[in-house]
Amino acid sequence: WKEYEEVLLLDFLANHVLTAGDGLNFNKTTFSQAATYVNSNGTPEQKQTCRDKNPDSCKNKWNSLKAPYHHVVCIKNGSGLMWSDTDGAGISPESQHVWDDIIKVTCPAVAPFCNKGFIHLLKIESMFAGSKGG
């Protein structure tokens, strides 16, 4: 998956949030429509380097994007650390010990966000805010 394809998928799913179940779980029909949308958009140059998507690949990608979203929420809401969409948790030598404890005890999966943001955070955050479970 290329970044532009992820953006297309998220844009499509964001427009179908009200059809999702709890936890923004979409049905197979939505993922089928999402695959068609992703496959039919993008520039010819972009499409040359990408494989066509199918409902299962869209579902898997969506689930793989939700996971880091939840990890970032863990950092933002439960760690006491600052969050930057560009620099992630912005760990400095002074805060490294706090980060190490978070990784060991609370949420090991946050490790990639030490000093790197998550580019899809705002989009997914708005999707959860606009969902039925809001």
C-alpha positions as CSV (number, residue, x, y, z in Angstrom):
1,W,0.0,0.0,0.0
2,K,1.2,3.4,-0.9
3,E,0.4,6.4,1.2
4,Y,-2.0,7.9,-1.4
5,E,-3.9,4.6,-1.4
6,E,-4.2,4.8,2.4
7,V,-5.6,8.3,2.1
8,L,-8.1,7.2,-0.5
9,L,-9.2,4.3,1.7
10,L,-9.6,6.6,4.7
11,D,-11.5,9.2,2.7
12,F,-13.9,6.6,1.4
13,L,-14.4,5.0,4.9
14,A,-14.8,8.4,6.5
15,N,-17.7,9.0,4.1
16,H,-19.3,5.8,5.3
17,V,-18.7,6.0,9.1
18,L,-22.4,5.9,9.9
19,T,-22.7,2.4,8.3
20,A,-19.9,1.0,10.5
21,G,-20.5,-1.1,13.6
22,D,-18.9,-0.6,17.0
23,G,-15.2,0.1,16.8
24,L,-15.7,1.4,13.3
25,N,-16.0,-2.2,12.0
26,F,-17.2,-2.0,8.4
27,N,-19.0,-4.8,6.5
28,K,-17.8,-6.7,3.5
29,T,-20.0,-4.6,1.1
30,T,-18.3,-1.4,2.3
31,F,-14.8,-2.9,1.8
32,S,-15.8,-4.1,-1.6
33,Q,-16.9,-0.5,-2.5
34,A,-13.7,0.8,-1.0
35,A,-11.6,-1.4,-3.1
36,T,-13.4,-0.2,-6.2
37,Y,-12.9,3.4,-5.1
38,V,-9.2,3.0,-4.3
39,N,-8.5,1.1,-7.6
40,S,-10.3,3.7,-9.7
41,N,-8.5,6.8,-8.2
42,G,-5.0,8.1,-8.3
43,T,-2.9,9.3,-11.2
44,P,-1.9,6.9,-14.0
45,E,1.7,7.1,-12.7
46,Q,0.6,6.2,-9.2
47,K,-1.5,3.2,-10.4
48,Q,1.5,1.8,-12.4
49,T,3.3,1.0,-9.2
50,C,0.4,-0.4,-7.2
51,R,-1.6,-3.7,-7.2
52,D,-5.4,-3.6,-7.3
53,K,-7.0,-3.8,-4.0
54,N,-9.8,-6.3,-3.0
55,P,-12.2,-6.2,0.0
56,D,-9.9,-8.3,2.2
57,S,-6.9,-6.2,1.5
58,C,-9.0,-3.1,2.3
59,K,-10.2,-4.6,5.6
60,N,-6.7,-5.7,6.6
61,K,-5.3,-2.3,5.8
62,W,-8.1,-0.5,7.8
63,N,-7.3,-2.8,10.8
64,S,-3.6,-2.1,10.4
65,L,-4.3,1.7,10.4
66,K,-6.6,1.5,13.4
67,A,-4.0,-0.2,15.6
68,P,-1.4,2.6,15.5
69,Y,-4.3,5.1,16.0
70,H,-5.1,3.4,19.3
71,H,-1.5,3.3,20.3
72,V,-1.1,7.1,19.7
73,V,-4.3,7.7,21.7
74,C,-2.6,5.7,24.5
75,I,0.4,8.1,24.4
76,K,-1.8,11.2,24.1
77,N,-4.2,10.3,26.9
78,G,-2.4,8.2,29.3
79,S,1.3,8.8,29.3
80,G,1.6,12.4,30.5
81,L,3.9,13.1,27.6
82,M,3.3,15.7,25.0
83,W,2.2,14.7,21.5
84,S,3.2,16.2,18.1
85,D,1.7,15.0,14.8
86,T,5.2,15.6,13.4
87,D,7.5,14.5,16.2
88,G,5.4,11.9,18.0
89,A,6.1,11.8,21.7
90,G,9.2,13.9,21.2
91,I,11.3,11.9,23.6
92,S,14.4,13.7,24.8
93,P,17.3,12.3,26.8
94,E,15.5,13.7,29.9
95,S,12.3,11.9,29.2
96,Q,13.8,8.6,27.9
97,H,13.3,6.8,31.2
98,V,9.5,7.6,31.1
99,W,9.3,6.4,27.5
100,D,11.1,3.2,28.4
101,D,8.7,2.5,31.2
102,I,5.7,3.1,28.9
103,I,7.1,0.6,26.4
104,K,7.8,-2.0,29.0
105,V,4.7,-1.7,31.2
106,T,1.8,0.0,29.4
107,C,1.9,-0.2,25.6
108,P,4.9,-1.8,23.9
109,A,3.5,-1.1,20.5
110,V,4.0,2.6,20.8
111,A,7.7,2.3,20.3
112,P,7.7,3.6,16.7
113,F,6.2,6.9,17.8
114,C,9.1,7.9,20.0
115,N,10.0,10.8,17.7
116,K,7.7,10.2,14.7
117,G,4.1,11.2,14.3
118,F,1.3,9.2,12.7
119,I,0.1,10.8,9.5
120,H,-3.4,9.5,9.6
121,L,-4.1,10.4,13.2
122,L,-6.5,13.4,12.6
123,K,-8.5,11.6,9.9
124,I,-9.0,8.5,12.0
125,E,-9.7,10.6,15.1
126,S,-12.4,12.5,13.2
127,M,-13.9,9.2,12.0
128,F,-14.2,7.8,15.6
129,A,-15.7,11.1,16.7
130,G,-18.3,10.9,13.9
131,S,-19.2,7.3,14.4
132,K,-22.4,6.0,16.1
133,G,-20.4,5.1,19.2
134,G,-18.7,8.5,18.9
